[in-house]
Amino acid sequence: MDNNKCPAFINDKKCGLALALVEQDVDTEMEVYECPLGHRVQFLLGEAKRKQCAALVHSKACGLELSVVEQERETATEVYECPLGHRTYAPLEPPVTDDDSD
């Protein structure tokens, strides 16, 4: 996926708006992203995120692609890992809710 941009087509052009995470299902390992126009797209956990490993190896950033390997709901943390086993921890993005009580 191109920098978390919406891949939907409108009049033969890509929408291109930023996607936001709206749903995660650890059981099915799927994430649902939505752009401001309501286009939705599903990906396997970690597939949409193209983060690079920042661990230092011989004074240089590792740079390998990170994948989500675990989600800790109690601490609201995602665990990312590169192929060399370096781990990075990031906060889970809160799900978007349709709260009309405002």
GUNUFI-189700 format. One record per atom (N, C-alpha, C): atom name; y, x, z; residue in three letters. Coordinates in Angstrom, 3 decimals. Layout:
N
{zalo CA, v Y, u X, w Z, dolum ALA} $
...
END
This chain:
102
{zalo N, v -1.175, u 0.845, w 0.000, dolum MET} $
{zalo CA, v 0.000, u 0.000, w 0.000, dolum MET} $
{zalo C, v 1.235, u 0.888, w 0.000, dolum MET} $
{zalo N, v 2.238, u 0.481, w -0.715, dolum ASP} $
{zalo CA, v 3.439, u 1.281, w -0.916, dolum ASP} $
{zalo C, v 4.425, u 1.118, w 0.242, dolum ASP} $
{zalo N, v 4.382, u 2.037, w 1.218, dolum ASN} $
{zalo CA, v 5.344, u 2.069, w 2.330, dolum ASN} $
{zalo C, v 5.542, u 0.729, w 3.025, dolum ASN} $
{zalo N, v 4.493, u -0.022, w 3.242, dolum ASN} $
{zalo CA, v 4.550, u -1.323, w 3.917, dolum ASN} $
{zalo C, v 5.511, u -2.288, w 3.232, dolum ASN} $
{zalo N, v 5.507, u -2.289, w 1.909, dolum LYS} $
{zalo CA, v 6.333, u -3.215, w 1.126, dolum LYS} $
{zalo C, v 5.450, u -4.319, w 0.570, dolum LYS} $
{zalo N, v 6.016, u -5.507, w 0.424, dolum CYS} $
{zalo CA, v 5.276, u -6.669, w -0.044, dolum CYS} $
{zalo C, v 4.821, u -6.474, w -1.498, dolum CYS} $
{zalo N, v 3.510, u -6.618, w -1.765, dolum PRO} $
{zalo CA, v 3.003, u -6.417, w -3.118, dolum PRO} $
{zalo C, v 3.020, u -7.676, w -3.989, dolum PRO} $
{zalo N, v 3.483, u -8.816, w -3.442, dolum ALA} $
{zalo CA, v 3.494, u -10.073, w -4.201, dolum ALA} $
{zalo C, v 4.442, u -9.965, w -5.390, dolum ALA} $
{zalo N, v 4.104, u -10.657, w -6.468, dolum PHE} $
{zalo CA, v 4.943, u -10.647, w -7.664, dolum PHE} $
{zalo C, v 5.780, u -11.913, w -7.743, dolum PHE} $
{zalo N, v 7.067, u -11.738, w -8.073, dolum ILE} $
{zalo CA, v 8.005, u -12.836, w -8.296, dolum ILE} $
{zalo C, v 8.643, u -12.584, w -9.647, dolum ILE} $
{zalo N, v 8.449, u -13.493, w -10.582, dolum ASN} $
{zalo CA, v 9.004, u -13.323, w -11.940, dolum ASN} $
{zalo C, v 8.655, u -11.949, w -12.522, dolum ASN} $
{zalo N, v 7.398, u -11.589, w -12.444, dolum ASP} $
{zalo CA, v 6.875, u -10.330, w -12.996, dolum ASP} $
{zalo C, v 7.419, u -9.067, w -12.330, dolum ASP} $
{zalo N, v 8.023, u -9.183, w -11.144, dolum LYS} $
{zalo CA, v 8.480, u -8.020, w -10.388, dolum LYS} $
{zalo C, v 7.897, u -8.093, w -8.981, dolum LYS} $
{zalo N, v 7.616, u -6.924, w -8.418, dolum LYS} $
{zalo CA, v 7.110, u -6.905, w -7.040, dolum LYS} $
{zalo C, v 8.200, u -7.369, w -6.094, dolum LYS} $
{zalo N, v 7.798, u -8.149, w -5.095, dolum CYS} $
{zalo CA, v 8.725, u -8.623, w -4.065, dolum CYS} $
{zalo C, v 9.389, u -7.423, w -3.390, dolum CYS} $
{zalo N, v 8.592, u -6.505, w -2.858, dolum GLY} $
{zalo CA, v 9.117, u -5.260, w -2.306, dolum GLY} $
{zalo C, v 9.782, u -5.346, w -0.950, dolum GLY} $
{zalo N, v 9.842, u -6.543, w -0.335, dolum LEU} $
{zalo CA, v 10.450, u -6.652, w 0.994, dolum LEU} $
{zalo C, v 9.515, u -6.056, w 2.039, dolum LEU} $
{zalo N, v 10.085, u -5.655, w 3.158, dolum ALA} $
{zalo CA, v 9.299, u -5.048, w 4.232, dolum ALA} $
{zalo C, v 8.319, u -6.056, w 4.813, dolum ALA} $
{zalo N, v 7.111, u -5.581, w 5.083, dolum LEU} $
{zalo CA, v 6.085, u -6.408, w 5.709, dolum LEU} $
{zalo C, v 6.098, u -6.199, w 7.215, dolum LEU} $
{zalo N, v 5.856, u -7.277, w 7.937, dolum ALA} $
{zalo CA, v 5.760, u -7.213, w 9.394, dolum ALA} $
{zalo C, v 4.386, u -7.706, w 9.806, dolum ALA} $
{zalo N, v 3.805, u -7.067, w 10.785, dolum LEU} $
{zalo CA, v 2.511, u -7.475, w 11.306, dolum LEU} $
{zalo C, v 2.648, u -8.807, w 12.012, dolum LEU} $
{zalo N, v 1.843, u -9.805, w 11.625, dolum VAL} $
{zalo CA, v 1.911, u -11.119, w 12.259, dolum VAL} $
{zalo C, v 0.618, u -11.495, w 12.963, dolum VAL} $
{zalo N, v -0.485, u -10.806, w 12.644, dolum GLU} $
{zalo CA, v -1.758, u -11.168, w 13.267, dolum GLU} $
{zalo C, v -2.718, u -9.992, w 13.184, dolum GLU} $
{zalo N, v -3.479, u -9.784, w 14.258, dolum GLN} $
{zalo CA, v -4.525, u -8.767, w 14.279, dolum GLN} $
{zalo C, v -5.780, u -9.392, w 14.841, dolum GLN} $
{zalo N, v -6.907, u -9.137, w 14.211, dolum ASP} $
{zalo CA, v -8.182, u -9.638, w 14.699, dolum ASP} $
{zalo C, v -9.134, u -8.457, w 14.794, dolum ASP} $
{zalo N, v -9.357, u -7.989, w 16.027, dolum VAL} $
{zalo CA, v -10.195, u -6.819, w 16.246, dolum VAL} $
{zalo C, v -11.642, u -7.124, w 15.874, dolum VAL} $
{zalo N, v -12.082, u -8.375, w 16.086, dolum ASP} $
{zalo CA, v -13.464, u -8.736, w 15.784, dolum ASP} $
{zalo C, v -13.783, u -8.610, w 14.296, dolum ASP} $
{zalo N, v -12.876, u -9.064, w 13.438, dolum THR} $
{zalo CA, v -13.096, u -8.972, w 11.987, dolum THR} $
{zalo C, v -12.463, u -7.719, w 11.399, dolum THR} $
{zalo N, v -11.757, u -6.953, w 12.241, dolum GLU} $
{zalo CA, v -11.065, u -5.724, w 11.841, dolum GLU} $
{zalo C, v -10.053, u -5.986, w 10.727, dolum GLU} $
{zalo N, v -9.325, u -7.099, w 10.826, dolum MET} $
{zalo CA, v -8.324, u -7.451, w 9.818, dolum MET} $
{zalo C, v -6.944, u -7.562, w 10.451, dolum MET} $
{zalo N, v -5.928, u -7.215, w 9.661, dolum GLU} $
{zalo CA, v -4.533, u -7.394, w 10.038, dolum GLU} $
{zalo C, v -3.872, u -8.242, w 8.961, dolum GLU} $
{zalo N, v -2.966, u -9.117, w 9.377, dolum VAL} $
{zalo CA, v -2.223, u -9.947, w 8.434, dolum VAL} $
{zalo C, v -0.753, u -9.559, w 8.538, dolum VAL} $
{zalo N, v -0.159, u -9.229, w 7.394, dolum TYR} $
{zalo CA, v 1.249, u -8.873, w 7.312, dolum TYR} $
{zalo C, v 1.974, u -9.931, w 6.500, dolum TYR} $
{zalo N, v 3.260, u -10.145, w 6.806, dolum GLU} $
{zalo CA, v 4.064, u -11.145, w 6.106, dolum GLU} $
{zalo C, v 5.456, u -10.592, w 5.841, dolum GLU} $
{zalo N, v 5.994, u -10.910, w 4.660, dolum CYS} $
{zalo CA, v 7.365, u -10.510, w 4.342, dolum CYS} $
{zalo C, v 8.300, u -11.667, w 4.713, dolum CYS} $
{zalo N, v 9.623, u -11.460, w 4.712, dolum PRO} $
{zalo CA, v 10.561, u -12.532, w 5.070, dolum PRO} $
{zalo C, v 10.480, u -13.771, w 4.171, dolum PRO} $
{zalo N, v 9.939, u -13.631, w 2.956, dolum LEU} $
{zalo CA, v 9.798, u -14.794, w 2.069, dolum LEU} $
{zalo C, v 8.504, u -15.562, w 2.318, dolum LEU} $
{zalo N, v 7.667, u -15.074, w 3.243, dolum GLY} $
{zalo CA, v 6.443, u -15.779, w 3.602, dolum GLY} $
{zalo C, v 5.202, u -15.332, w 2.854, dolum GLY} $
{zalo N, v 5.316, u -14.321, w 1.996, dolum HIS} $
{zalo CA, v 4.127, u -13.798, w 1.325, dolum HIS} $
{zalo C, v 3.262, u -13.113, w 2.376, dolum HIS} $
{zalo N, v 1.970, u -13.407, w 2.348, dolum ARG} $
{zalo CA, v 1.056, u -12.791, w 3.309, dolum ARG} $
{zalo C, v 0.034, u -11.928, w 2.596, dolum ARG} $
{zalo N, v -0.371, u -10.874, w 3.272, dolum VAL} $
{zalo CA, v -1.383, u -9.973, w 2.732, dolum VAL} $
{zalo C, v -2.256, u -9.499, w 3.892, dolum VAL} $
{zalo N, v -3.565, u -9.360, w 3.628, dolum GLN} $
{zalo CA, v -4.507, u -8.928, w 4.656, dolum GLN} $
{zalo C, v -5.014, u -7.533, w 4.325, dolum GLN} $
{zalo N, v -5.236, u -6.756, w 5.380, dolum PHE} $
{zalo CA, v -5.775, u -5.416, w 5.235, dolum PHE} $
{zalo C, v -6.773, u -5.174, w 6.354, dolum PHE} $
{zalo N, v -7.671, u -4.223, w 6.134, dolum LEU} $
{zalo CA, v -8.519, u -3.765, w 7.220, dolum LEU} $
{zalo C, v -7.631, u -3.058, w 8.237, dolum LEU} $
{zalo N, v -8.018, u -3.097, w 9.503, dolum LEU} $
{zalo CA, v -7.238, u -2.432, w 10.545, dolum LEU} $
{zalo C, v -6.941, u -1.004, w 10.133, dolum LEU} $
{zalo N, v -5.684, u -0.634, w 10.208, dolum GLY} $
{zalo CA, v -5.269, u 0.722, w 9.906, dolum GLY} $
{zalo C, v -5.073, u 1.033, w 8.443, dolum GLY} $
{zalo N, v -5.537, u 0.174, w 7.545, dolum GLU} $
{zalo CA, v -5.414, u 0.444, w 6.112, dolum GLU} $
{zalo C, v -3.966, u 0.409, w 5.656, dolum GLU} $
{zalo N, v -3.174, u -0.506, w 6.208, dolum ALA} $
{zalo CA, v -1.797, u -0.653, w 5.768, dolum ALA} $
{zalo C, v -0.896, u 0.454, w 6.292, dolum ALA} $
{zalo N, v -1.305, u 1.075, w 7.350, dolum LYS} $
{zalo CA, v -0.476, u 2.105, w 7.959, dolum LYS} $
{zalo C, v -0.868, u 3.455, w 7.403, dolum LYS} $
{zalo N, v 0.067, u 4.147, w 6.857, dolum ARG} $
{zalo CA, v -0.190, u 5.468, w 6.302, dolum ARG} $
{zalo C, v 0.579, u 6.497, w 7.123, dolum ARG} $
{zalo N, v 0.114, u 6.707, w 8.342, dolum LYS} $
{zalo CA, v 0.776, u 7.664, w 9.219, dolum LYS} $
{zalo C, v 0.087, u 9.010, w 9.076, dolum LYS} $
{zalo N, v 0.865, u 10.055, w 9.227, dolum GLN} $
{zalo CA, v 0.322, u 11.399, w 9.140, dolum GLN} $
{zalo C, v 0.241, u 12.025, w 10.523, dolum GLN} $
{zalo N, v -0.781, u 12.825, w 10.706, dolum CYS} $
{zalo CA, v -1.024, u 13.490, w 11.979, dolum CYS} $
{zalo C, v 0.058, u 14.526, w 12.243, dolum CYS} $
{zalo N, v 0.660, u 14.456, w 13.422, dolum ALA} $
{zalo CA, v 1.734, u 15.379, w 13.787, dolum ALA} $
{zalo C, v 1.250, u 16.515, w 14.691, dolum ALA} $
{zalo N, v -0.060, u 16.568, w 14.968, dolum ALA} $
{zalo CA, v -0.582, u 17.640, w 15.823, dolum ALA} $
{zalo C, v -0.335, u 18.990, w 15.161, dolum ALA} $
{zalo N, v 0.002, u 19.977, w 15.977, dolum LEU} $
{zalo CA, v 0.273, u 21.312, w 15.449, dolum LEU} $
{zalo C, v -1.019, u 22.108, w 15.315, dolum LEU} $
{zalo N, v -1.217, u 22.683, w 14.126, dolum VAL} $
{zalo CA, v -2.351, u 23.553, w 13.845, dolum VAL} $
{zalo C, v -1.767, u 24.822, w 13.242, dolum VAL} $
{zalo N, v -1.915, u 25.937, w 13.927, dolum HIS} $
{zalo CA, v -1.349, u 27.210, w 13.474, dolum HIS} $
{zalo C, v 0.150, u 27.078, w 13.205, dolum HIS} $
{zalo N, v 0.853, u 26.440, w 14.127, dolum SER} $
{zalo CA, v 2.305, u 26.249, w 14.096, dolum SER} $
{zalo C, v 2.806, u 25.341, w 12.971, dolum SER} $
{zalo N, v 1.914, u 24.557, w 12.359, dolum LYS} $
{zalo CA, v 2.308, u 23.601, w 11.327, dolum LYS} $
{zalo C, v 1.702, u 22.243, w 11.661, dolum LYS} $
{zalo N, v 2.396, u 21.182, w 11.250, dolum ALA} $
{zalo CA, v 1.858, u 19.836, w 11.464, dolum ALA} $
{zalo C, v 0.572, u 19.680, w 10.668, dolum ALA} $
{zalo N, v -0.425, u 19.064, w 11.267, dolum CYS} $
{zalo CA, v -1.713, u 18.835, w 10.615, dolum CYS} $
{zalo C, v -1.507, u 18.089, w 9.293, dolum CYS} $
{zalo N, v -0.799, u 16.939, w 9.336, dolum GLY} $
{zalo CA, v -0.438, u 16.212, w 8.128, dolum GLY} $
{zalo C, v -1.514, u 15.331, w 7.530, dolum GLY} $
{zalo N, v -2.733, u 15.333, w 8.082, dolum LEU} $
{zalo CA, v -3.777, u 14.463, w 7.553, dolum LEU} $
{zalo C, v -3.492, u 13.012, w 7.926, dolum LEU} $
{zalo N, v -4.023, u 12.099, w 7.138, dolum GLU} $
{zalo CA, v -3.779, u 10.682, w 7.356, dolum GLU} $
{zalo C, v -4.482, u 10.187, w 8.623, dolum GLU} $
{zalo N, v -3.769, u 9.370, w 9.397, dolum LEU} $
{zalo CA, v -4.316, u 8.785, w 10.614, dolum LEU} $
{zalo C, v -4.896, u 7.409, w 10.320, dolum LEU} $
{zalo N, v -5.951, u 7.056, w 11.040, dolum SER} $
{zalo CA, v -6.554, u 5.733, w 10.957, dolum SER} $
{zalo C, v -6.632, u 5.149, w 12.357, dolum SER} $
{zalo N, v -6.527, u 3.831, w 12.469, dolum VAL} $
{zalo CA, v -6.683, u 3.167, w 13.760, dolum VAL} $
{zalo C, v -8.164, u 3.233, w 14.135, dolum VAL} $
{zalo N, v -8.454, u 3.767, w 15.314, dolum VAL} $
{zalo CA, v -9.837, u 3.859, w 15.767, dolum VAL} $
{zalo C, v -10.104, u 2.969, w 16.983, dolum VAL} $
{zalo N, v -9.034, u 2.526, w 17.631, dolum GLU} $
{zalo CA, v -9.217, u 1.708, w 18.833, dolum GLU} $
{zalo C, v -7.917, u 0.986, w 19.154, dolum GLU} $
{zalo N, v -8.068, u -0.195, w 19.746, dolum GLN} $
{zalo CA, v -6.910, u -0.921, w 20.251, dolum GLN} $
{zalo C, v -7.183, u -1.256, w 21.707, dolum GLN} $
{zalo N, v -6.296, u -0.819, w 22.574, dolum GLU} $
{zalo CA, v -6.429, u -1.073, w 24.006, dolum GLU} $
{zalo C, v -5.472, u -2.194, w 24.375, dolum GLU} $
{zalo N, v -6.000, u -3.392, w 24.462, dolum ARG} $
{zalo CA, v -5.153, u -4.556, w 24.732, dolum ARG} $
{zalo C, v -4.551, u -4.528, w 26.135, dolum ARG} $
{zalo N, v -5.283, u -3.958, w 27.097, dolum GLU} $
{zalo CA, v -4.767, u -3.910, w 28.468, dolum GLU} $
{zalo C, v -3.483, u -3.096, w 28.546, dolum GLU} $
{zalo N, v -3.400, u -2.020, w 27.767, dolum THR} $
{zalo CA, v -2.212, u -1.169, w 27.780, dolum THR} $
{zalo C, v -1.345, u -1.386, w 26.546, dolum THR} $
{zalo N, v -1.721, u -2.319, w 25.679, dolum ALA} $
{zalo CA, v -0.998, u -2.630, w 24.433, dolum ALA} $
{zalo C, v -0.769, u -1.365, w 23.602, dolum ALA} $
{zalo N, v -1.862, u -0.625, w 23.397, dolum THR} $
{zalo CA, v -1.793, u 0.645, w 22.694, dolum THR} $
{zalo C, v -2.803, u 0.698, w 21.555, dolum THR} $
{zalo N, v -2.384, u 1.276, w 20.434, dolum GLU} $
{zalo CA, v -3.298, u 1.577, w 19.333, dolum GLU} $
{zalo C, v -3.592, u 3.067, w 19.369, dolum GLU} $
{zalo N, v -4.849, u 3.413, w 19.108, dolum VAL} $
{zalo CA, v -5.243, u 4.810, w 19.081, dolum VAL} $
{zalo C, v -5.517, u 5.183, w 17.626, dolum VAL} $
{zalo N, v -4.796, u 6.191, w 17.134, dolum TYR} $
{zalo CA, v -4.962, u 6.694, w 15.777, dolum TYR} $
{zalo C, v -5.665, u 8.038, w 15.847, dolum TYR} $
{zalo N, v -6.450, u 8.339, w 14.807, dolum GLU} $
{zalo CA, v -7.142, u 9.622, w 14.774, dolum GLU} $
{zalo C, v -7.182, u 10.146, w 13.343, dolum GLU} $
{zalo N, v -7.005, u 11.457, w 13.192, dolum CYS} $
{zalo CA, v -7.118, u 12.081, w 11.870, dolum CYS} $
{zalo C, v -8.561, u 12.576, w 11.709, dolum CYS} $
{zalo N, v -8.963, u 12.984, w 10.502, dolum PRO} $
{zalo CA, v -10.331, u 13.462, w 10.288, dolum PRO} $
{zalo C, v -10.718, u 14.679, w 11.130, dolum PRO} $
{zalo N, v -9.725, u 15.430, w 11.622, dolum LEU} $
{zalo CA, v -10.035, u 16.578, w 12.481, dolum LEU} $
{zalo C, v -10.173, u 16.199, w 13.953, dolum LEU} $
{zalo N, v -9.955, u 14.926, w 14.282, dolum GLY} $
{zalo CA, v -10.131, u 14.461, w 15.658, dolum GLY} $
{zalo C, v -8.876, u 14.455, w 16.505, dolum GLY} $
{zalo N, v -7.728, u 14.810, w 15.939, dolum HIS} $
{zalo CA, v -6.474, u 14.734, w 16.690, dolum HIS} $
{zalo C, v -6.157, u 13.265, w 16.917, dolum HIS} $
{zalo N, v -5.740, u 12.926, w 18.125, dolum ARG} $
{zalo CA, v -5.438, u 11.531, w 18.446, dolum ARG} $
{zalo C, v -3.956, u 11.337, w 18.736, dolum ARG} $
{zalo N, v -3.457, u 10.170, w 18.328, dolum THR} $
{zalo CA, v -2.083, u 9.764, w 18.570, dolum THR} $
{zalo C, v -2.126, u 8.353, w 19.131, dolum THR} $
{zalo N, v -1.270, u 8.086, w 20.095, dolum TYR} $
{zalo CA, v -1.220, u 6.764, w 20.719, dolum TYR} $
{zalo C, v 0.122, u 6.118, w 20.398, dolum TYR} $
{zalo N, v 0.085, u 4.833, w 20.019, dolum ALA} $
{zalo CA, v 1.312, u 4.114, w 19.674, dolum ALA} $
{zalo C, v 1.226, u 2.709, w 20.255, dolum ALA} $
{zalo N, v 2.366, u 2.134, w 20.628, dolum PRO} $
{zalo CA, v 2.344, u 0.768, w 21.161, dolum PRO} $
{zalo C, v 1.938, u -0.222, w 20.075, dolum PRO} $
{zalo N, v 1.161, u -1.227, w 20.476, dolum LEU} $
{zalo CA, v 0.817, u -2.308, w 19.555, dolum LEU} $
{zalo C, v 2.073, u -3.078, w 19.214, dolum LEU} $
{zalo N, v 2.207, u -3.482, w 17.952, dolum GLU} $
{zalo CA, v 3.349, u -4.299, w 17.565, dolum GLU} $
{zalo C, v 3.117, u -5.707, w 18.086, dolum GLU} $
{zalo N, v 4.117, u -6.294, w 18.748, dolum PRO} $
{zalo CA, v 3.919, u -7.659, w 19.240, dolum PRO} $
{zalo C, v 3.794, u -8.622, w 18.077, dolum PRO} $
{zalo N, v 2.892, u -9.603, w 18.192, dolum PRO} $
{zalo CA, v 2.746, u -10.578, w 17.111, dolum PRO} $
{zalo C, v 3.983, u -11.446, w 16.978, dolum PRO} $
{zalo N, v 4.282, u -11.842, w 15.757, dolum VAL} $
{zalo CA, v 5.413, u -12.733, w 15.493, dolum VAL} $
{zalo C, v 4.970, u -14.143, w 15.817, dolum VAL} $
{zalo N, v 5.802, u -14.863, w 16.579, dolum THR} $
{zalo CA, v 5.457, u -16.244, w 16.928, dolum THR} $
{zalo C, v 6.542, u -17.180, w 16.409, dolum THR} $
{zalo N, v 6.139, u -18.385, w 16.107, dolum ASP} $
{zalo CA, v 7.087, u -19.411, w 15.670, dolum ASP} $
{zalo C, v 7.509, u -20.211, w 16.897, dolum ASP} $
{zalo N, v 8.433, u -19.647, w 17.665, dolum ASP} $
{zalo CA, v 8.898, u -20.297, w 18.887, dolum ASP} $
{zalo C, v 10.161, u -21.078, w 18.581, dolum ASP} $
{zalo N, v 10.030, u -22.394, w 18.446, dolum ASP} $
{zalo CA, v 11.159, u -23.248, w 18.118, dolum ASP} $
{zalo C, v 11.841, u -23.817, w 19.351, dolum ASP} $
{zalo N, v 11.558, u -23.268, w 20.528, dolum SER} $
{zalo CA, v 12.108, u -23.823, w 21.763, dolum SER} $
{zalo C, v 13.532, u -23.331, w 22.031, dolum SER} $
{zalo N, v 14.064, u -22.454, w 21.174, dolum ASP} $
{zalo CA, v 15.422, u -21.927, w 21.406, dolum ASP} $
{zalo C, v 16.481, u -22.957, w 21.114, dolum ASP} $
END
